[in-house]
């Protein structure tokens, strides 16, 4: 079955760019009419959808984050990535990658923004 | 953006008891509504999609109902492993996906 695994630095300095990668196994990110999302959860809070990249490579971002977010993919590695620029402490969260609206999730990775 | 509102924020239920969780959408989402369970330190797990269809491997004690703007998740006989936080999510008018604020089901 499809599995997702997030990876990336756990600590990012304020004003810098957060970069995470999601590696997908058990299925191709460029087929199957699927959408590959990033979702985050600040400590003790609820879930916020960040954006997706589709099987065809199209992207869509949450309007609240659009100016700072880029989602891209590397089909040769079956990975998709998140870049969030100009981070602040408010971006501290567990970041999840997920398929479609959430039928499959990665385990999540904690990112702390601190100097 | 569709706003999802869950109630109550916390629900105290005895083991073996029945839990009823509510979710309201700010506009009609038809039956494009999912429920997730999240335990501490874990990713959310899909329980229900299409408002009432159980995801693969989800026990029959979990049931969903509703359409339009009002939805309910019922857990008929709470087991110890069911004490967790539950989120609703709409996917009718997406992107963006939007989630409710969650209901914590705790042991009474």
Backbone of each chain as ProteinMPNN parsed JSONL, in Angstrom:
{"seq_chain_A": "XXXXXXXXXXXXXXXXXXXXXXXXXXXXXXXXXXXXXXXXXXXXXXXXXXXXXXXXXXXXXXXXXXXXXXXXXXXXXXXXXXXXXXXXXXXXXXXXXXXXXXXXXXXXXXXXXXX", "coords_chain_A": {"N_chain_A": [[0.839, -1.188, 0.0], [0.266, 2.362, -0.304], [2.692, 4.494, 1.096], [3.82, 7.29, 3.003], [6.501, 9.493, 3.789], [7.868, 12.0, 5.672], [10.638, 14.303, 5.591], [13.377, 16.359, 6.72], [14.912, 19.411, 8.013], [14.705, 19.887, 11.557], [14.829, 22.22, 12.884], [14.582, 25.616, 12.256], [15.723, 28.854, 11.486], [14.325, 32.064, 12.36], [12.989, 34.054, 9.726], [14.207, 32.624, 7.753], [14.051, 29.962, 5.254], [11.865, 27.271, 5.316], [12.229, 23.905, 4.508], [10.941, 20.925, 3.346], [10.608, 17.442, 2.557], [8.617, 14.938, 1.054], [8.578, 11.557, 0.765], [7.288, 9.161, -1.323], [6.124, 5.88, -1.319], [5.151, 2.79, -2.869], [3.427, 3.657, -4.783], [2.955, 5.819, -7.634], [3.608, 9.314, -7.817], [2.87, 10.682, -10.018], [0.771, 9.588, -11.301], [-2.536, 8.114, -11.407], [-4.433, 10.001, -10.752], [-4.212, 11.483, -8.409], [-3.842, 13.757, -5.596], [-1.381, 15.546, -3.871], [-0.753, 16.543, -0.744], [0.294, 19.085, 1.641], [-0.006, 19.49, 5.083], [-0.379, 21.146, 8.2], [0.146, 21.324, 11.779], [0.065, 23.279, 14.437], [1.536, 23.318, 17.763], [-0.645, 21.818, 20.067], [-2.88, 22.66, 18.692], [-5.294, 22.856, 15.935], [-5.733, 21.437, 12.593], [-4.233, 22.589, 9.602], [-4.536, 23.098, 6.22], [-2.06, 23.344, 3.782], [-1.37, 23.234, 1.044], [-1.391, 21.749, -2.309], [0.122, 19.5, -4.723], [-0.657, 18.264, -7.823], [-1.215, 15.103, -9.572], [-0.585, 15.755, -12.141], [1.103, 17.836, -11.898], [0.16, 20.35, -11.353], [-0.456, 23.061, -9.075], [-1.86, 24.234, -5.952], [-2.459, 26.614, -3.483], [-3.073, 27.362, -0.019], [-4.831, 30.308, 0.467], [-4.087, 31.881, 2.646], [-1.418, 31.433, 3.007], [-0.229, 31.675, 0.613], [1.595, 33.541, -0.482], [4.028, 32.79, 0.523], [4.565, 30.145, 0.052], [5.797, 27.286, -1.716], [5.237, 24.437, -3.559], [6.683, 21.605, -4.912], [7.847, 18.975, -7.152], [9.677, 15.897, -7.605], [9.686, 13.694, -9.881], [11.318, 11.605, -10.611], [12.383, 10.691, -8.297], [10.152, 10.14, -6.93], [9.056, 11.997, -5.118], [7.7, 14.779, -3.313], [7.846, 18.248, -2.444], [8.024, 20.854, 0.052], [8.361, 24.297, 0.4], [8.64, 26.96, 2.559], [8.775, 30.263, 2.999], [10.403, 33.003, 4.762], [9.967, 32.436, 7.558], [8.369, 32.457, 10.789], [7.952, 32.289, 14.398], [5.335, 31.469, 14.507], [5.09, 29.591, 12.587], [5.963, 27.266, 13.611], [5.366, 23.883, 13.976], [3.889, 20.584, 13.599], [4.469, 19.046, 10.598], [2.705, 17.526, 8.052], [2.613, 15.266, 5.292], [0.231, 14.243, 2.872], [-2.096, 12.171, 1.066], [-4.402, 13.021, -1.419], [-7.481, 14.085, -0.019], [-6.824, 13.182, 2.426], [-6.612, 10.402, 2.781], [-4.406, 8.865, 3.112], [-1.637, 9.353, 5.217], [1.54, 10.786, 6.101], [3.831, 10.206, 8.858], [4.442, 12.55, 10.044], [6.467, 15.436, 10.756], [8.287, 17.337, 13.065], [8.757, 20.765, 13.105], [10.571, 23.396, 14.323], [10.696, 26.835, 14.751], [13.154, 28.899, 15.56], [15.689, 30.979, 16.953]], "CA_chain_A": [[0.0, 0.0, 0.0], [1.01, 3.618, -0.394], [3.22, 5.051, 2.347], [4.438, 8.605, 2.87], [7.465, 9.766, 4.841], [8.42, 13.351, 5.64], [12.009, 14.481, 6.05], [13.854, 17.728, 6.642], [15.438, 19.955, 9.27], [13.748, 20.072, 12.647], [15.001, 23.566, 13.436], [14.792, 26.645, 11.24], [15.842, 30.191, 12.1], [13.362, 33.059, 11.869], [13.219, 34.743, 8.443], [14.763, 31.7, 6.769], [13.096, 29.151, 4.5], [11.629, 25.893, 5.754], [12.179, 22.983, 3.364], [10.621, 19.552, 3.703], [10.372, 16.527, 1.444], [7.783, 13.77, 1.312], [8.902, 10.446, -0.12], [6.124, 8.285, -1.497], [6.413, 4.516, -1.752], [3.958, 1.988, -3.121], [2.593, 4.258, -5.818], [3.604, 6.939, -8.311], [2.968, 10.607, -7.589], [2.49, 11.284, -11.303], [-0.308, 8.819, -11.912], [-3.623, 7.731, -10.521], [-5.394, 11.066, -10.488], [-4.101, 11.83, -6.993], [-3.353, 15.058, -5.184], [-0.415, 15.335, -2.794], [-0.914, 17.734, 0.079], [0.982, 19.38, 2.904], [-0.913, 19.927, 6.147], [0.412, 21.365, 9.402], [-0.581, 21.371, 13.049], [0.822, 23.926, 15.523], [1.415, 22.598, 19.041], [-1.894, 21.952, 20.791], [-3.925, 23.288, 17.88], [-5.909, 22.048, 14.902], [-5.071, 21.139, 11.324], [-4.292, 23.631, 8.564], [-4.086, 22.644, 4.905], [-1.109, 24.298, 3.209], [-1.477, 23.237, -0.409], [-1.153, 20.456, -2.946], [0.579, 19.358, -6.095], [-1.452, 17.189, -8.388], [-0.548, 14.079, -10.365], [-0.135, 16.391, -13.39], [2.061, 18.879, -11.564], [-0.459, 21.631, -11.011], [-0.405, 23.354, -7.644], [-2.806, 25.175, -5.379], [-2.019, 26.919, -2.132], [-4.0, 28.045, 0.863], [-4.652, 31.759, 0.281], [-3.466, 32.504, 3.813], [0.02, 31.179, 2.965], [0.167, 31.628, -0.805], [2.747, 34.394, -0.816], [5.271, 32.237, 1.078], [4.622, 28.69, -0.151], [6.022, 26.642, -3.002], [5.258, 22.975, -3.547], [7.257, 21.098, -6.157], [7.989, 17.52, -7.142], [10.735, 15.225, -8.353], [9.046, 12.424, -10.233], [12.329, 10.546, -10.707], [12.572, 10.176, -6.929], [8.81, 9.957, -6.373], [9.007, 12.872, -3.958], [7.242, 16.154, -3.462], [8.529, 19.067, -1.447], [7.421, 22.093, 0.542], [9.206, 25.401, 0.812], [7.892, 28.041, 3.2], [9.775, 31.311, 3.197], [10.209, 34.045, 5.781], [9.252, 31.803, 8.666], [8.357, 33.033, 12.137], [7.59, 31.308, 15.418], [3.985, 30.986, 14.218], [5.195, 28.466, 11.652], [6.326, 26.068, 14.373], [4.254, 22.945, 13.844], [4.13, 19.289, 12.978], [4.112, 19.115, 9.185], [2.335, 16.238, 7.487], [2.227, 15.133, 3.9], [-0.941, 13.386, 2.784], [-2.629, 11.942, -0.268], [-5.78, 13.472, -1.663], [-7.995, 14.886, 1.088], [-6.324, 12.655, 3.687], [-6.823, 8.967, 2.971], [-3.113, 8.344, 3.561], [-0.82, 10.408, 5.82], [2.829, 10.479, 6.672], [3.826, 10.219, 10.314], [4.63, 13.927, 10.478], [7.776, 15.857, 11.221], [8.185, 18.565, 13.845], [9.648, 21.866, 12.732], [10.58, 24.495, 15.28], [11.327, 28.057, 14.264], [13.79, 29.543, 16.707], [17.077, 31.376, 16.727]], "C_chain_A": [[0.884, 1.251, 0.0], [1.441, 4.066, 0.996], [3.924, 6.363, 2.055], [5.373, 8.84, 4.058], [8.046, 11.161, 4.66], [9.869, 13.354, 6.111], [12.402, 15.935, 5.887], [14.33, 18.211, 7.989], [14.36, 20.151, 10.317], [13.803, 21.461, 13.248], [15.336, 24.539, 12.314], [14.831, 28.002, 11.934], [14.769, 31.13, 11.542], [13.889, 33.776, 10.637], [13.799, 33.821, 7.375], [13.642, 30.892, 6.106], [13.048, 27.727, 5.034], [11.513, 25.021, 4.511], [11.964, 21.562, 3.854], [10.364, 18.735, 2.44], [9.505, 15.376, 1.922], [8.122, 12.7, 0.281], [7.736, 9.475, -0.131], [6.591, 6.917, -1.978], [5.101, 3.766, -1.965], [3.021, 2.564, -4.165], [3.292, 5.463, -6.402], [2.849, 8.24, -8.059], [2.476, 11.233, -8.893], [1.419, 10.487, -12.017], [-1.436, 8.622, -10.914], [-4.57, 8.837, -10.132], [-5.404, 11.468, -9.022], [-3.554, 13.233, -6.794], [-2.511, 14.873, -3.933], [-0.292, 16.63, -1.992], [0.12, 17.845, 1.194], [-0.05, 19.973, 3.859], [-0.07, 20.132, 7.399], [-0.489, 21.499, 10.624], [0.307, 22.024, 14.098], [0.601, 23.184, 16.839], [0.088, 22.885, 19.738], [-3.046, 22.53, 19.997], [-4.436, 22.336, 16.799], [-5.094, 21.979, 13.623], [-5.289, 22.261, 10.31], [-3.732, 23.068, 7.261], [-3.227, 23.728, 4.269], [-1.244, 24.388, 1.699], [-1.258, 21.854, -0.969], [-0.436, 20.62, -4.278], [-0.127, 18.139, -6.657], [-0.585, 16.194, -9.149], [0.03, 14.665, -11.665], [0.872, 17.51, -13.143], [1.464, 20.233, -11.259], [-0.462, 21.812, -9.497], [-1.526, 24.293, -7.235], [-2.436, 25.356, -3.925], [-3.144, 27.57, -1.328], [-3.777, 29.56, 0.717], [-3.931, 32.434, 1.45], [-1.948, 32.361, 3.801], [0.619, 31.358, 1.571], [1.433, 32.415, -1.111], [4.074, 33.797, -0.358], [5.511, 30.773, 0.713], [4.962, 28.317, -1.594], [6.035, 25.14, -2.785], [5.725, 22.503, -4.916], [7.401, 19.589, -6.061], [9.205, 17.089, -7.925], [10.198, 13.841, -8.685], [10.06, 11.286, -10.324], [12.596, 9.913, -9.348], [11.238, 9.864, -6.248], [8.651, 10.732, -5.063], [8.299, 14.181, -4.316], [7.707, 16.952, -2.247], [7.744, 20.333, -1.123], [8.525, 23.081, 0.853], [8.315, 26.504, 1.349], [8.902, 29.11, 3.593], [9.413, 32.239, 4.347], [9.478, 33.531, 7.01], [9.385, 32.612, 9.955], [7.985, 31.938, 13.12], [6.2, 30.722, 15.162], [3.972, 29.817, 13.234], [5.684, 27.19, 12.329], [5.139, 25.117, 14.405], [4.775, 21.558, 13.51], [3.617, 19.399, 11.543], [3.87, 17.705, 8.667], [2.235, 16.341, 5.966], [1.095, 14.1, 3.847], [-1.367, 13.232, 1.333], [-4.083, 12.378, -0.325], [-6.28, 14.308, -0.486], [-7.556, 14.32, 2.436], [-6.563, 11.17, 3.869], [-5.542, 8.264, 3.409], [-2.28, 9.522, 4.057], [0.581, 9.883, 6.124], [2.751, 10.562, 8.183], [3.996, 11.618, 10.883], [6.051, 14.196, 10.93], [7.634, 17.203, 11.925], [9.225, 19.577, 13.382], [9.474, 22.99, 13.747], [11.31, 25.682, 14.665], [11.855, 28.818, 15.48], [15.219, 29.902, 16.356], [18.016, 30.654, 17.683]], "O_chain_A": [[2.083, 1.189, 0.27], [0.661, 4.025, 1.947], [4.542, 6.534, 1.005], [5.077, 8.439, 5.184], [8.642, 11.467, 3.627], [10.276, 12.521, 6.921], [11.858, 16.656, 5.051], [14.177, 17.519, 8.996], [13.235, 20.536, 9.999], [12.932, 21.842, 14.03], [16.255, 24.311, 11.527], [14.06, 28.26, 12.858], [14.361, 31.0, 10.388], [15.08, 34.065, 10.526], [13.875, 34.204, 6.208], [12.457, 31.111, 6.361], [14.078, 27.069, 5.179], [10.788, 25.356, 3.574], [12.723, 21.061, 4.683], [9.96, 19.264, 1.405], [9.641, 14.902, 3.05], [7.973, 12.912, -0.923], [7.263, 9.028, 0.915], [7.363, 6.815, -2.931], [4.085, 4.061, -1.336], [1.943, 2.021, -4.405], [4.135, 6.071, -5.742], [1.619, 8.273, -8.082], [1.737, 12.218, -8.864], [1.182, 10.687, -13.208], [-1.3, 8.927, -9.729], [-5.428, 8.642, -9.271], [-6.457, 11.758, -8.454], [-2.91, 13.813, -7.668], [-2.888, 14.121, -3.034], [0.194, 17.651, -2.478], [0.726, 16.863, 1.623], [-0.849, 20.833, 3.491], [0.864, 19.367, 7.64], [-1.691, 21.746, 10.524], [1.223, 21.377, 14.605], [-0.408, 22.5, 17.007], [-0.264, 24.041, 19.972], [-4.086, 22.858, 20.568], [-4.059, 21.166, 16.755], [-3.938, 22.399, 13.57], [-6.387, 22.803, 10.184], [-2.588, 22.616, 7.213], [-3.621, 24.893, 4.222], [-1.235, 25.481, 1.133], [-0.978, 20.905, -0.237], [-0.392, 21.699, -4.869], [-0.177, 17.093, -6.011], [0.611, 16.408, -9.346], [1.001, 14.145, -12.216], [1.427, 18.066, -14.09], [2.193, 21.172, -10.938], [-0.469, 20.841, -8.741], [-2.067, 25.042, -8.048], [-2.138, 24.393, -3.219], [-4.031, 28.228, -1.872], [-2.645, 30.03, 0.833], [-3.247, 33.44, 1.264], [-1.257, 33.092, 4.511], [1.826, 31.209, 1.379], [2.252, 31.983, -1.923], [5.134, 34.243, -0.798], [6.563, 30.223, 1.038], [4.49, 28.933, -2.549], [6.758, 24.634, -1.927], [5.22, 22.949, -5.946], [7.115, 18.994, -5.022], [9.701, 17.81, -8.791], [10.252, 12.929, -7.86], [9.701, 10.124, -10.134], [12.984, 8.748, -9.258], [11.212, 9.378, -5.118], [8.183, 10.205, -4.054], [8.304, 14.619, -5.466], [7.93, 16.402, -1.168], [6.924, 20.806, -1.91], [9.513, 22.734, 1.499], [7.364, 26.932, 0.695], [9.777, 28.875, 4.425], [8.282, 32.256, 4.833], [8.491, 34.121, 7.449], [10.358, 33.333, 10.175], [7.734, 30.798, 12.729], [5.925, 29.592, 15.564], [2.957, 29.139, 13.076], [5.803, 26.15, 11.682], [4.041, 25.496, 14.812], [5.948, 21.381, 13.181], [2.474, 19.794, 11.309], [4.705, 16.814, 8.819], [1.824, 17.369, 5.426], [1.025, 13.198, 4.682], [-1.039, 14.059, 0.483], [-4.871, 12.138, 0.59], [-5.546, 15.17, -0.003], [-7.868, 14.896, 3.478], [-6.704, 10.709, 5.002], [-5.593, 7.19, 4.008], [-2.219, 10.564, 3.404], [0.775, 8.693, 6.372], [1.719, 10.947, 8.733], [3.728, 11.852, 12.062], [6.747, 13.307, 11.42], [6.943, 18.098, 11.438], [10.414, 19.273, 13.284], [8.364, 23.464, 13.989], [12.408, 25.54, 14.128], [11.089, 29.31, 16.308], [15.873, 29.221, 15.567], [19.228, 30.866, 17.636]]}, "seq_chain_B": "XXXXXXXXXXXXXXXXXXXXXXXXXXXXXXXXXXXXXXXXXXXXXXXXXXXXXXXXXXXXXXXXXXXXXXXXXXXXXXXXXXXXXXXXXXXXXXXXXXXXXXXXXXXX", "coords_chain_B": {"N_chain_B": [[-13.967, 30.757, 1.703], [-14.89, 27.769, 3.332], [-16.082, 27.493, 6.581], [-15.626, 25.304, 9.253], [-17.265, 24.125, 12.084], [-16.962, 22.604, 15.162], [-18.604, 20.806, 17.802], [-19.177, 19.339, 21.071], [-16.271, 21.102, 22.433], [-14.9, 19.499, 24.183], [-15.67, 16.237, 25.242], [-16.9, 14.207, 27.702], [-16.978, 10.87, 28.404], [-18.063, 7.708, 29.581], [-16.302, 4.562, 29.533], [-17.614, 2.226, 27.242], [-19.816, 3.716, 26.865], [-21.838, 6.011, 24.882], [-20.904, 8.22, 22.316], [-21.542, 11.341, 20.882], [-20.744, 13.442, 18.372], [-20.633, 16.681, 16.94], [-20.684, 18.549, 13.873], [-20.57, 21.453, 11.996], [-21.056, 23.098, 8.927], [-20.237, 26.171, 7.273], [-21.447, 26.655, 4.908], [-23.328, 24.901, 2.388], [-22.072, 21.668, 2.007], [-22.821, 19.436, 0.788], [-22.51, 15.978, 0.759], [-19.847, 15.837, 1.191], [-17.868, 15.259, 3.315], [-15.585, 14.462, 5.821], [-14.391, 12.479, 8.572], [-11.876, 12.388, 11.058], [-9.676, 10.646, 13.257], [-7.441, 11.422, 15.824], [-4.752, 10.481, 17.719], [-2.591, 11.166, 20.508], [0.545, 12.328, 19.479], [0.404, 11.095, 17.038], [-0.362, 10.809, 13.513], [-3.358, 12.068, 11.958], [-6.111, 9.813, 11.389], [-8.098, 8.523, 8.845], [-11.515, 8.095, 9.315], [-14.203, 8.222, 8.415], [-15.726, 8.917, 5.294], [-17.436, 10.753, 2.704], [-19.478, 11.501, 4.33], [-20.771, 9.327, 5.58], [-19.618, 6.858, 5.048], [-17.64, 4.27, 6.115], [-14.116, 4.144, 6.414], [-11.568, 1.873, 5.206], [-11.143, -0.855, 7.35], [-12.18, 0.352, 9.617], [-13.953, 0.102, 12.625], [-17.382, -1.01, 13.1], [-18.656, 0.356, 15.113], [-18.265, 3.0, 14.774], [-20.011, 5.575, 13.279], [-21.284, 7.745, 10.768], [-23.314, 10.574, 9.965], [-25.625, 12.796, 8.277], [-25.929, 15.714, 6.117], [-25.366, 18.406, 3.813], [-25.201, 21.017, 5.828], [-25.041, 20.109, 8.428], [-23.646, 17.687, 10.495], [-22.92, 14.501, 12.004], [-20.924, 12.483, 14.096], [-20.996, 9.359, 15.478], [-20.047, 7.311, 18.115], [-20.613, 4.197, 19.125], [-20.172, 2.473, 21.328], [-17.911, 3.135, 23.467], [-14.534, 2.275, 23.323], [-11.382, 1.733, 25.006], [-9.374, 2.53, 23.302], [-10.524, 4.48, 21.795], [-10.511, 6.958, 22.872], [-9.613, 10.101, 22.124], [-8.778, 12.802, 19.846], [-11.091, 14.204, 17.598], [-11.637, 15.184, 14.297], [-13.53, 17.018, 11.906], [-13.807, 17.473, 8.355], [-14.193, 19.319, 5.39], [-14.568, 18.639, 1.935], [-15.874, 19.529, -0.236], [-15.907, 22.033, -1.499], [-13.142, 22.539, -2.509], [-9.8, 23.261, -3.631], [-9.471, 25.598, -0.771], [-8.905, 22.796, 1.469], [-10.72, 22.45, 4.465], [-10.768, 22.232, 8.001], [-12.515, 21.301, 11.002], [-12.306, 22.571, 14.39], [-11.887, 20.511, 16.153], [-12.862, 17.868, 18.43], [-12.329, 16.747, 21.623], [-12.426, 13.6, 22.968], [-12.79, 12.371, 26.057], [-12.05, 10.324, 28.95], [-14.615, 9.7, 31.227]], "CA_chain_B": [[-13.544, 29.556, 2.413], [-15.92, 27.192, 4.184], [-15.667, 27.359, 7.972], [-16.189, 24.132, 9.915], [-17.36, 24.345, 13.531], [-17.26, 21.371, 15.886], [-19.04, 20.914, 19.191], [-18.501, 20.285, 21.954], [-14.814, 21.07, 22.344], [-14.519, 18.323, 24.965], [-16.786, 15.36, 25.572], [-16.507, 13.208, 28.699], [-17.824, 9.688, 28.231], [-17.585, 6.506, 30.27], [-16.06, 3.407, 28.654], [-18.853, 1.525, 26.933], [-20.87, 4.69, 26.606], [-22.069, 6.482, 23.513], [-20.422, 9.589, 22.077], [-22.129, 12.004, 19.72], [-19.96, 14.631, 18.039], [-21.294, 17.477, 15.913], [-19.871, 19.366, 12.967], [-21.419, 22.317, 11.184], [-20.377, 23.825, 7.855], [-20.772, 27.521, 7.072], [-22.296, 26.582, 3.725], [-23.65, 23.53, 1.97], [-20.978, 20.848, 1.48], [-23.473, 18.199, 0.333], [-22.042, 14.916, 1.66], [-18.389, 15.803, 1.053], [-17.447, 15.49, 4.688], [-14.808, 13.358, 6.384], [-14.042, 12.51, 9.996], [-10.571, 11.83, 11.373], [-9.301, 10.418, 14.653], [-6.023, 11.663, 16.076], [-4.235, 10.197, 19.055], [-1.424, 11.972, 20.847], [1.786, 11.962, 18.836], [0.17, 10.357, 15.808], [-1.051, 11.491, 12.426], [-4.799, 11.763, 11.867], [-6.505, 8.604, 10.655], [-9.42, 8.675, 8.243], [-12.552, 7.196, 9.818], [-15.445, 8.314, 7.64], [-15.756, 9.847, 4.183], [-18.773, 10.796, 2.136], [-20.35, 11.742, 5.487], [-21.296, 8.148, 6.268], [-18.933, 5.633, 4.62], [-16.458, 3.963, 6.923], [-12.889, 3.831, 5.691], [-11.131, 0.494, 5.339], [-10.664, -1.292, 8.648], [-12.792, 1.096, 10.72], [-15.011, -0.72, 13.238], [-18.777, -0.623, 12.865], [-19.161, 1.223, 16.178], [-18.157, 4.371, 14.276], [-20.966, 5.858, 12.21], [-21.447, 9.146, 10.432], [-24.586, 10.918, 9.348], [-25.818, 14.206, 7.963], [-25.629, 16.234, 4.786], [-25.572, 19.854, 3.746], [-24.398, 21.785, 6.768], [-25.042, 19.522, 9.765], [-23.108, 16.333, 10.461], [-22.73, 13.859, 13.304], [-20.153, 11.25, 14.247], [-21.418, 8.621, 16.664], [-19.283, 6.128, 18.525], [-21.731, 3.578, 19.839], [-19.749, 1.864, 22.594], [-16.517, 3.585, 23.49], [-13.454, 1.424, 23.794], [-10.276, 2.522, 25.549], [-8.569, 3.078, 22.199], [-11.29, 5.515, 21.089], [-10.34, 8.271, 23.509], [-8.738, 10.782, 21.165], [-9.371, 14.019, 19.283], [-11.765, 13.927, 16.336], [-11.766, 16.349, 13.422], [-14.266, 16.921, 10.657], [-13.143, 18.155, 7.237], [-15.01, 19.374, 4.177], [-13.831, 18.608, 0.667], [-16.795, 19.823, -1.332], [-15.436, 23.218, -2.197], [-11.693, 22.613, -2.249], [-9.124, 23.817, -2.454], [-8.717, 24.879, 0.232], [-9.51, 21.909, 2.442], [-10.848, 23.084, 5.769], [-11.029, 21.334, 9.104], [-13.062, 21.844, 12.222], [-11.328, 22.773, 15.45], [-11.674, 19.274, 16.887], [-13.531, 17.502, 19.682], [-11.566, 15.791, 22.409], [-13.252, 12.643, 23.709], [-12.002, 11.96, 27.206], [-12.67, 9.353, 29.852], [-15.378, 10.278, 32.331]], "C_chain_B": [[-14.655, 29.075, 3.337], [-15.358, 26.995, 5.593], [-16.404, 26.166, 8.592], [-16.141, 24.341, 11.428], [-17.774, 23.048, 14.207], [-17.705, 21.656, 17.301], [-19.348, 19.531, 19.741], [-16.988, 20.234, 21.755], [-14.263, 19.848, 23.07], [-15.771, 17.552, 25.335], [-16.282, 14.286, 26.531], [-17.493, 12.054, 28.661], [-17.215, 8.516, 28.989], [-17.297, 5.41, 29.264], [-17.339, 2.593, 28.488], [-20.006, 2.453, 26.619], [-20.912, 5.119, 25.151], [-21.602, 7.929, 23.406], [-21.05, 10.122, 20.803], [-21.422, 13.33, 19.501], [-20.64, 15.353, 16.877], [-20.306, 18.313, 15.116], [-20.83, 20.163, 12.092], [-20.566, 23.052, 10.151], [-21.043, 25.174, 7.626], [-21.586, 27.642, 5.787], [-22.446, 25.126, 3.307], [-22.432, 22.817, 1.395], [-21.497, 19.512, 0.968], [-23.071, 17.069, 1.269], [-20.531, 14.766, 1.607], [-17.72, 16.171, 2.37], [-16.739, 14.242, 5.19], [-14.59, 13.586, 7.874], [-12.696, 11.805, 10.185], [-10.443, 11.655, 12.88], [-7.809, 10.695, 14.79], [-5.695, 11.372, 17.531], [-2.941, 10.97, 19.254], [-0.181, 11.436, 20.155], [1.637, 11.211, 17.519], [-0.476, 11.248, 14.748], [-2.551, 11.192, 12.501], [-5.028, 10.501, 11.048], [-7.917, 8.808, 10.123], [-10.381, 7.621, 8.792], [-13.717, 7.074, 8.839], [-15.212, 9.265, 6.474], [-17.136, 9.78, 3.547], [-19.847, 10.924, 3.197], [-20.728, 10.483, 6.255], [-20.599, 6.835, 5.911], [-17.69, 5.404, 5.471], [-15.27, 3.631, 6.034], [-12.491, 2.38, 5.989], [-10.624, 0.211, 6.745], [-11.269, -0.582, 9.842], [-13.947, 0.29, 11.298], [-16.41, -0.135, 13.06], [-19.343, 0.262, 13.971], [-19.042, 2.701, 15.812], [-19.181, 4.563, 13.147], [-21.093, 7.361, 12.01], [-22.784, 9.38, 9.764], [-24.619, 12.408, 9.049], [-25.531, 14.524, 6.511], [-25.903, 17.739, 4.799], [-24.662, 20.595, 4.689], [-24.294, 21.156, 8.152], [-24.645, 18.047, 9.7], [-22.879, 15.827, 11.884], [-21.84, 12.64, 13.156], [-20.601, 10.609, 15.551], [-20.492, 7.44, 16.887], [-20.179, 5.395, 19.5], [-21.335, 3.006, 21.189], [-18.248, 2.099, 22.73], [-15.58, 2.555, 24.085], [-12.31, 2.32, 24.251], [-9.475, 3.198, 24.436], [-9.276, 4.197, 21.445], [-11.131, 6.894, 21.721], [-9.224, 9.007, 22.767], [-9.401, 12.102, 20.787], [-9.921, 13.671, 17.9], [-11.964, 15.23, 15.57], [-12.712, 16.041, 12.263], [-13.549, 17.778, 9.605], [-14.1, 18.177, 6.053], [-14.1, 19.321, 2.96], [-14.77, 18.826, -0.505], [-16.284, 20.962, -2.187], [-13.962, 23.377, -1.86], [-10.958, 22.681, -3.561], [-9.722, 25.159, -2.035], [-9.556, 23.855, 0.989], [-9.632, 22.67, 3.746], [-11.297, 22.064, 6.799], [-11.768, 22.065, 10.219], [-11.979, 21.935, 13.285], [-11.078, 21.555, 16.324], [-12.56, 19.121, 18.113], [-12.688, 16.463, 20.382], [-12.537, 14.902, 23.172], [-12.39, 12.078, 24.825], [-12.801, 11.013, 28.107], [-13.362, 10.077, 30.998], [-15.091, 9.525, 33.621]], "O_chain_B": [[-15.283, 29.869, 4.037], [-14.293, 26.404, 5.77], [-17.623, 26.035, 8.476], [-15.099, 24.693, 11.981], [-18.804, 22.463, 13.873], [-17.254, 22.613, 17.93], [-19.736, 18.638, 18.987], [-16.487, 19.409, 20.991], [-13.287, 19.239, 22.632], [-16.796, 18.132, 25.694], [-15.351, 13.546, 26.213], [-18.693, 12.24, 28.861], [-15.995, 8.357, 29.028], [-17.973, 5.326, 28.239], [-18.047, 2.31, 29.455], [-21.057, 2.012, 26.155], [-20.136, 4.656, 24.315], [-21.865, 8.752, 24.283], [-21.084, 9.442, 19.777], [-21.491, 14.23, 20.338], [-21.154, 14.723, 15.953], [-19.254, 18.721, 15.608], [-21.776, 19.618, 11.523], [-19.491, 23.561, 10.467], [-22.258, 25.309, 7.767], [-22.324, 28.609, 5.598], [-21.764, 24.241, 3.824], [-21.829, 23.281, 0.428], [-20.728, 18.577, 0.743], [-23.273, 17.188, 2.477], [-19.991, 13.709, 1.933], [-17.102, 17.225, 2.517], [-17.216, 13.121, 5.015], [-14.602, 14.715, 8.364], [-12.417, 10.778, 9.567], [-11.019, 12.408, 13.666], [-7.011, 10.253, 13.964], [-6.284, 11.943, 18.448], [-2.284, 11.373, 18.294], [0.117, 10.244, 20.23], [2.624, 10.745, 16.949], [-1.054, 12.292, 15.052], [-2.954, 10.167, 13.052], [-4.257, 10.166, 10.149], [-8.818, 9.214, 10.857], [-10.105, 6.422, 8.745], [-14.15, 5.976, 8.488], [-14.573, 10.305, 6.64], [-17.911, 8.863, 3.818], [-20.987, 10.507, 2.994], [-20.98, 10.551, 7.458], [-20.973, 5.789, 6.44], [-16.801, 6.253, 5.532], [-15.403, 2.928, 5.033], [-13.018, 1.754, 6.908], [-9.783, 0.94, 7.271], [-10.907, -0.884, 10.979], [-14.823, -0.158, 10.559], [-16.584, 1.072, 12.893], [-20.403, 0.862, 13.791], [-19.645, 3.555, 16.462], [-19.202, 3.798, 12.182], [-21.019, 8.14, 12.96], [-23.32, 8.504, 9.086], [-23.767, 13.175, 9.5], [-24.967, 13.715, 5.776], [-26.583, 18.259, 5.684], [-23.482, 20.787, 4.396], [-23.517, 21.636, 8.978], [-25.229, 17.264, 8.951], [-22.677, 16.598, 12.822], [-21.981, 11.863, 12.212], [-20.584, 11.247, 16.604], [-20.195, 6.675, 15.969], [-20.476, 5.905, 20.581], [-22.135, 3.063, 22.122], [-17.432, 1.358, 22.181], [-15.793, 2.038, 25.182], [-12.268, 3.508, 23.931], [-8.963, 4.303, 24.612], [-8.69, 4.801, 20.547], [-11.575, 7.89, 21.151], [-8.064, 8.596, 22.779], [-10.442, 12.472, 21.331], [-9.294, 12.939, 17.135], [-12.399, 16.238, 16.126], [-12.695, 14.942, 11.709], [-12.787, 18.686, 9.938], [-14.742, 17.172, 5.747], [-13.005, 19.885, 2.957], [-14.51, 18.374, -1.62], [-16.232, 20.879, -3.414], [-13.576, 24.218, -1.049], [-11.479, 22.176, -4.556], [-10.404, 25.802, -2.833], [-10.767, 24.02, 1.135], [-8.747, 23.45, 4.098], [-12.089, 21.165, 6.516], [-11.661, 23.283, 10.361], [-10.869, 21.435, 13.1], [-10.162, 21.558, 17.147], [-12.953, 20.1, 18.748], [-12.368, 15.421, 19.81], [-13.372, 15.392, 23.932], [-11.394, 11.398, 24.578], [-14.026, 10.919, 28.034], [-12.782, 10.945, 31.651], [-15.641, 9.863, 34.669]]}, "name": "protein", "num_of_chains": 2, "seq": "XXXXXXXXXXXXXXXXXXXXXXXXXXXXXXXXXXXXXXXXXXXXXXXXXXXXXXXXXXXXXXXXXXXXXXXXXXXXXXXXXXXXXXXXXXXXXXXXXXXXXXXXXXXXXXXXXXXXXXXXXXXXXXXXXXXXXXXXXXXXXXXXXXXXXXXXXXXXXXXXXXXXXXXXXXXXXXXXXXXXXXXXXXXXXXXXXXXXXXXXXXXXXXXXXXXXXXXXXXXXXXX"}
